Amino acid sequence: MQKHWDKAVNNALLAKAVEVCASKGVRWLMYGRIGNHPSLDRFKESNGFVKFPITRYYVPVTGIRLGLHREFKDALPESVKYPLIPVLNWVSRNKMRLKLRLAKQVKS
């Protein structure tokens, strides 16, 4: 909520996560992926996170040319993905609400 932005809750949670990792001797902390959302990427980079590419190997059965082995948002080209971010965010926030509505419709 915007009224709580001055409290920097995300920074406090991140600081505690780093503190716990340091106390356990964990040298790496992964905080999602960089490249999915520009403002979240800026937050991560401003807190010292860097993009660390990891080679992933897939053994697709079908659909490799269509990119079906990747998540939908990762299969989209950058020029299409960034204008769609508000839509993807809305879907993410309202996913459970939509599922509940569909479940009620099926029951009636």
Secondary structure in CASP SS format (residue, H / E / C, confidence):
PFRMAT SS
TARGET T0000
AUTHOR 0000-0000-0000
METHOD secondary structure of the structure
MODEL  1
M C 1.00
Q H 1.00
K H 1.00
H H 1.00
W H 1.00
D H 1.00
K H 1.00
A C 1.00
V H 1.00
N H 1.00
N H 1.00
A H 1.00
L H 1.00
L H 1.00
A H 1.00
K H 1.00
A H 1.00
V H 1.00
E H 1.00
V H 1.00
C H 1.00
A H 1.00
S H 1.00
K H 1.00
G C 1.00
V C 1.00
R C 1.00
W C 1.00
L C 1.00
M C 1.00
Y C 1.00
G C 1.00
R C 1.00
I C 1.00
G C 1.00
N C 1.00
H C 1.00
P H 1.00
S H 1.00
L H 1.00
D H 1.00
R H 1.00
F H 1.00
K H 1.00
E H 1.00
S H 1.00
N C 1.00
G C 1.00
F C 1.00
V C 1.00
K C 1.00
F C 1.00
P C 1.00
I C 1.00
T C 1.00
R C 1.00
Y C 1.00
Y C 1.00
V C 1.00
P C 1.00
V C 1.00
T C 1.00
G C 1.00
I C 1.00
R C 1.00
L C 1.00
G C 1.00
L C 1.00
H C 1.00
R C 1.00
E C 1.00
F H 1.00
K H 1.00
D H 1.00
A H 1.00
L C 1.00
P C 1.00
E H 1.00
S H 1.00
V H 1.00
K H 1.00
Y H 1.00
P H 1.00
L H 1.00
I H 1.00
P H 1.00
V H 1.00
L H 1.00
N H 1.00
W H 1.00
V H 1.00
S H 1.00
R H 1.00
N H 1.00
K H 1.00
M H 1.00
R H 1.00
L H 1.00
K H 1.00
L H 1.00
R H 1.00
L H 1.00
A H 1.00
K H 1.00
Q H 1.00
V H 1.00
K H 1.00
S C 1.00
END
